[in-house]
C-alpha cells in the first residue's frame, strides 16, 4: 500500500454487471457508486472512463474470484482480461480475494432492510455493496 493517502476505485466484476465503489485510504472507508451493465464493451469502457474522470482515483482495485479451497474460479480468466483492459487508464491496478463478498454484501443489505434502513434489495445493490467490501479488504491489507 502506498505511503500517501489515495482514492481508490474498486470493481466487482461479473458476467452481467460490474459493481463499482469509491474508497478513501485516509478514512479507510468506501461507499457504493454504481453498477455498470456488462454488455457492449464500448459502453463499459466509456462508463469506467467517466468514473475515473469524475473521481480521479490513484489506483484501481479488482476483486479476484476464487473457490472456497482457494483455487481460481471459472470466471477468473474473464476477470484477468478485464484487468488487462483497465491498463488503458494508466493507473496502478491491484487485486484482492473477493471470496464470499457477494454473499456478505447480501447479508448486510438484508440486515439493513430488517432494521428499516434499506428498501428492496436488487442484484445491482448487492454488486455495488460487494465492491465496497473489496475496497475494505484492500484498505485493511487483507490480501
Secondary structure as UniProt FT lines:
FT   STRAND          7..13
FT   STRAND          17..24
FT   TURN            25..28
FT   STRAND          29..37
FT   HELIX           41..55
FT   STRAND          59..64
FT   TURN            68..69
FT   TURN            74..75
FT   HELIX           76..86
FT   HELIX           87..89
FT   STRAND          92..97
FT   TURN            99..100
FT   HELIX           101..114
FT   TURN            115..116
FT   HELIX           123..139
FT   TURN            140..141
//
